[in-house]
Amino acid sequence: MLDKLTRWMQRNEDDSSLHEYELDTSNIPKHVAIIMDGNGRWAKKRALPRVAGHRAGMKTVKEITKTADEIGVEVLTLYAFSTENWKRPADEVEYLMRLPQEYLASELEELIERNVQVRMVGYEKDLPDYTLKAVIDAREKTRQNTGLILNFALNYGSRAEMIAAVKQIAQEVRDGQIDAEQISEEIFSSHLTTSGLPDPDLLIRTSGELRLSNFMLWQLAYSELWFSNVYWPDFSREHFYEAIKAYQQRNRRYGALT
């Protein structure tokens, strides 16, 4: 990671914003999760339909994915659509379901070139065929990639995820596969949709909202939280540097004193 970040800094030596933040190359968060909020309000502010905000937000996904990859983040999880978002107007939901297809159609080739691996957490069964096909195709074509894991939280809800994990563990206890006394944090984590991924080191939420919105409630137990008033379509690489810098200035104690 250090060599990769050093090369990136050399390529960006004229970027004044990078020099301003002076990132510590030895303390880049391995897993960054982002609640991409504010697309609708960004559009309303410009007297545009909400879908225009979602389209603009897709461009930010590309920029932040590229930036995260360049500085050495290992996992980038983006909260794209929650289990509660089905309550939105049908035309907006349909548009949101089309965005993964559109994004991956235009960006997959570059993601492959960058050695990015595409993953998804969430529930596939409720997704439209065209959305699921695009995600599965990208997942298969990038399965062997070893660089940044670009993880889309799509039709994802943390409470539903934890309930599903409890049901599965209970069934395994009934079947005699495990003993109830053996249940641990590690076993519970292994039954979540994020199994195999490290918990997020840093959570970013845009648009000024200060809540988790049913996102990775278990996994975020000891994550550092960083909130921005900037709407997601306006969230730039400079804002991302700012979040990383803030993370690097914190002392993560995990309940201990030092």
Backbone torsions as a table, in degrees:
resi	resn	phi	psi	omega
1	MET	NA	-37.5	-177.0
2	LEU	-65.0	-42.7	179.1
3	ASP	-62.5	-41.0	179.7
4	LYS	-63.3	-43.9	-178.5
5	LEU	-69.5	-36.9	177.9
6	THR	-62.4	-44.2	177.7
7	ARG	-61.4	-40.2	179.9
8	TRP	-64.1	-42.4	-179.7
9	MET	-65.6	-36.1	177.6
10	GLN	-66.2	-38.9	178.6
11	ARG	-67.9	-26.8	-175.3
12	ASN	-111.4	29.0	-174.5
13	GLU	-66.5	-18.1	177.6
14	ASP	-93.4	2.0	-179.1
15	ASP	-82.3	102.6	-175.8
16	SER	-63.4	-31.1	-179.3
17	SER	-65.5	-35.6	178.0
18	LEU	-65.1	-45.9	-179.8
19	HIS	-63.0	-32.6	-179.6
20	GLU	-62.3	-37.6	-175.4
21	TYR	-90.6	-21.9	174.5
22	GLU	45.0	64.1	-177.6
23	LEU	-65.2	141.2	177.0
24	ASP	-82.3	111.5	-175.3
25	THR	-65.6	-16.6	-178.9
26	SER	-92.9	0.3	-174.3
27	ASN	-136.0	49.2	175.0
28	ILE	-87.2	128.4	178.6
29	PRO	-60.0	135.3	180.0
30	LYS	-69.3	-40.1	-175.4
31	HIS	-127.7	119.7	175.1
32	VAL	-113.8	128.2	175.9
33	ALA	-112.8	141.4	-176.7
34	ILE	-131.3	128.3	168.3
35	ILE	-91.7	105.4	-173.0
36	MET	-84.5	92.8	-171.0
37	ASP	-116.6	149.0	172.4
38	GLY	109.2	4.9	-179.3
39	ASN	-59.5	-46.3	-178.2
40	GLY	-64.4	-42.6	-179.8
41	ARG	-69.2	-33.9	174.8
42	TRP	-60.0	-43.6	-179.9
43	ALA	-68.7	-43.2	-178.9
44	LYS	-61.3	-38.6	179.2
45	LYS	-60.9	-25.8	-179.2
46	ARG	-105.3	12.9	-179.2
47	ALA	56.9	39.8	179.3
48	LEU	-114.0	157.9	174.7
49	PRO	-65.6	154.1	-177.2
50	ARG	-56.5	-35.2	-177.5
51	VAL	-63.0	-27.2	176.8
52	ALA	-63.9	-34.5	176.9
53	GLY	-67.5	-38.9	178.8
54	HIS	-66.0	-38.9	178.6
55	ARG	-65.9	-42.2	178.3
56	ALA	-63.8	-36.9	178.7
57	GLY	-64.0	-28.6	179.1
58	MET	-64.9	-33.4	176.9
59	LYS	-67.0	-34.9	177.8
60	THR	-67.2	-36.0	176.2
61	VAL	-55.7	-45.4	179.8
62	LYS	-61.7	-46.1	-176.8
63	GLU	-65.2	-44.7	-177.0
64	ILE	-73.5	-34.6	175.3
65	THR	-61.2	-45.6	178.9
66	LYS	-61.7	-44.2	-178.6
67	THR	-66.0	-44.4	178.8
68	ALA	-60.3	-42.4	179.3
69	ASP	-62.8	-43.4	-175.6
70	GLU	-67.2	-33.9	-177.3
71	ILE	-90.0	-4.1	172.9
72	GLY	103.1	13.4	172.1
73	VAL	-63.6	137.7	-176.5
74	GLU	-92.2	-33.6	180.0
75	VAL	-135.2	130.0	175.0
76	LEU	-123.1	111.6	179.5
77	THR	-104.7	124.9	-177.5
78	LEU	-114.4	123.7	179.5
79	TYR	-79.0	97.2	-171.8
80	ALA	-92.5	-35.8	-177.0
81	PHE	-161.6	125.1	-177.2
82	SER	-95.8	166.1	176.6
83	THR	-65.5	-19.4	177.9
84	GLU	-86.6	-17.1	-176.9
85	ASN	-69.4	-11.4	175.7
86	TRP	-64.3	-16.5	-179.9
87	LYS	-74.9	-10.2	-178.7
88	ARG	-72.7	166.1	178.6
89	PRO	-54.0	143.1	-173.8
90	ALA	-57.1	-39.0	-177.9
91	ASP	-68.5	-34.4	177.4
92	GLU	-70.9	-41.3	178.0
93	VAL	-60.5	-44.1	179.8
94	GLU	-61.3	-41.2	178.8
95	TYR	-63.9	-43.4	178.9
96	LEU	-61.9	-35.9	179.0
97	MET	-70.9	-22.0	178.0
98	ARG	-82.4	-22.2	-174.9
99	LEU	-62.2	-43.5	177.3
100	PRO	-58.3	-40.1	178.5
101	GLN	-61.9	-45.6	-178.6
102	GLU	-67.6	-45.5	-178.5
103	TYR	-62.0	-48.6	-176.2
104	LEU	-69.6	-31.7	177.7
105	ALA	-64.1	-36.7	-176.7
106	SER	-90.1	-24.9	-171.8
107	GLU	-112.4	-10.4	-172.6
108	LEU	-60.1	-40.7	-178.9
109	GLU	-59.7	-43.9	178.7
110	GLU	-68.7	-37.5	177.5
111	LEU	-60.9	-40.0	177.8
112	ILE	-64.8	-43.4	178.7
113	GLU	-61.3	-33.0	-179.6
114	ARG	-84.9	1.9	178.8
115	ASN	67.0	28.3	179.6
116	VAL	-83.4	138.7	176.5
117	GLN	-105.5	124.0	-179.3
118	VAL	-91.0	131.3	174.8
119	ARG	-133.8	172.2	177.2
120	MET	-143.7	139.5	168.1
121	VAL	-119.2	141.3	-176.1
122	GLY	138.4	-168.4	-173.7
123	TYR	-110.8	113.9	-174.9
124	GLU	-72.0	-29.5	-168.4
125	LYS	-62.5	-26.3	-178.3
126	ASP	-95.1	-3.9	-177.1
127	LEU	-79.6	145.2	174.7
128	PRO	-60.8	153.2	-178.1
129	ASP	-57.3	-40.7	-176.4
130	TYR	-67.8	-34.2	177.4
131	THR	-69.5	-48.9	-177.8
132	LEU	-63.1	-40.5	179.9
133	LYS	-61.4	-42.6	-179.4
134	ALA	-63.9	-41.8	-178.8
135	VAL	-68.8	-45.8	-179.4
136	ILE	-63.2	-41.2	179.3
137	ASP	-61.9	-45.0	179.0
138	ALA	-65.7	-39.4	179.7
139	ARG	-62.7	-42.5	-178.9
140	GLU	-69.7	-40.6	-177.3
141	LYS	-72.2	-18.4	-179.1
142	THR	-113.2	6.9	-173.7
143	ARG	-55.8	-36.4	-176.5
144	GLN	-88.0	-3.2	179.6
145	ASN	-68.9	148.5	-172.3
146	THR	-120.4	8.8	-179.5
147	GLY	-92.6	-143.8	-179.6
148	LEU	-53.4	134.9	171.0
149	ILE	-92.2	113.5	176.8
150	LEU	-95.6	106.2	-168.3
151	ASN	-111.6	110.9	-179.8
152	PHE	-90.8	123.8	172.4
153	ALA	-88.5	102.6	-170.3
154	LEU	-126.1	123.5	-170.2
155	ASN	53.3	51.0	-175.7
156	TYR	-113.5	138.3	172.5
157	GLY	-145.9	128.7	-172.6
158	SER	-68.4	-39.5	-180.0
159	ARG	-64.7	-43.5	177.1
160	ALA	-62.0	-38.8	178.6
161	GLU	-61.8	-44.4	-178.1
162	MET	-71.0	-38.3	176.6
163	ILE	-62.7	-42.6	178.1
164	ALA	-61.6	-39.3	179.0
165	ALA	-65.2	-42.2	178.9
166	VAL	-62.3	-43.3	179.2
167	LYS	-62.8	-41.3	-179.6
168	GLN	-66.8	-42.6	178.5
169	ILE	-65.0	-41.3	178.7
170	ALA	-60.6	-40.0	178.4
171	GLN	-65.2	-39.3	179.8
172	GLU	-67.4	-33.7	175.5
173	VAL	-66.8	-45.4	178.8
174	ARG	-61.3	-36.2	-178.9
175	ASP	-80.9	-2.3	178.8
176	GLY	77.7	13.3	-179.9
177	GLN	-74.2	-34.1	175.3
178	ILE	-138.3	157.8	175.9
179	ASP	-94.0	142.9	-178.1
180	ALA	-55.8	-33.3	-179.3
181	GLU	-70.5	-15.9	-179.7
182	GLN	-84.2	-11.3	-176.9
183	ILE	-63.4	127.1	-177.0
184	SER	-136.9	176.2	175.7
185	GLU	-60.5	-38.2	-178.9
186	GLU	-65.1	-43.3	179.3
187	ILE	-65.7	-42.9	179.0
188	PHE	-61.5	-45.8	179.8
189	SER	-60.1	-35.0	-178.0
190	SER	-69.6	-13.5	178.9
191	HIS	-99.6	2.7	176.4
192	LEU	-87.7	163.3	-178.6
193	THR	-69.3	-14.8	178.6
194	THR	-93.5	11.9	-179.2
195	SER	-52.1	132.9	179.7
196	GLY	95.1	-12.0	178.3
197	LEU	-104.4	146.7	174.4
198	PRO	-70.0	152.1	174.2
199	ASP	-63.4	150.3	179.1
200	PRO	-60.2	136.5	171.8
201	ASP	-81.9	-32.2	-174.1
202	LEU	-139.7	130.7	171.7
203	LEU	-110.2	129.1	175.3
204	ILE	-113.2	132.8	170.7
205	ARG	-127.4	131.1	179.6
206	THR	-96.2	170.4	171.0
207	SER	85.2	0.4	175.3
208	GLY	91.3	-4.2	177.4
209	GLU	-76.7	141.8	-175.2
210	LEU	-118.8	62.3	177.9
211	ARG	-151.1	166.3	-176.1
212	LEU	-93.8	-19.7	174.9
213	SER	53.3	46.5	174.4
214	ASN	60.7	36.9	-177.4
215	PHE	-113.3	114.4	172.0
216	MET	48.8	49.3	-174.8
217	LEU	-61.5	-38.3	177.8
218	TRP	-72.7	-46.6	-172.8
219	GLN	-69.7	-23.9	-176.1
220	LEU	-91.1	12.1	-173.8
221	ALA	-51.8	-40.5	-178.6
222	TYR	-123.4	22.2	177.4
223	SER	-75.5	150.3	170.5
224	GLU	-81.3	137.1	-177.3
225	LEU	-108.7	136.8	179.5
226	TRP	-138.2	122.4	-176.0
227	PHE	-112.7	139.6	179.5
228	SER	-124.2	142.8	175.7
229	ASN	-79.5	-7.9	-176.7
230	VAL	-75.3	134.9	174.3
231	TYR	-68.3	148.8	-174.9
232	TRP	-53.8	-43.3	-179.8
233	PRO	-61.5	-22.5	178.9
234	ASP	-96.3	-0.6	-177.4
235	PHE	-73.4	119.2	-172.4
236	SER	-109.9	175.8	176.4
237	ARG	-63.4	-30.6	177.2
238	GLU	-64.9	-39.6	175.9
239	HIS	-64.2	-38.2	178.7
240	PHE	-64.8	-43.8	175.4
241	TYR	-57.0	-42.1	-178.9
242	GLU	-60.9	-41.3	178.5
243	ALA	-65.3	-42.7	179.5
244	ILE	-64.3	-41.5	179.4
245	LYS	-62.7	-42.5	178.0
246	ALA	-62.1	-40.6	177.1
247	TYR	-59.2	-43.4	-175.9
248	GLN	-69.6	-16.9	-179.8
249	GLN	-91.7	-1.2	-178.4
250	ARG	-97.3	154.2	179.2
251	ASN	-106.8	106.8	-176.9
252	ARG	-86.6	111.5	-173.9
253	ARG	-106.5	-14.8	178.4
254	TYR	52.7	39.0	177.6
255	GLY	92.2	-13.1	178.8
256	ALA	-86.6	-178.2	-178.9
257	LEU	-90.7	-25.2	-178.8
258	THR	-132.6	NA	NA
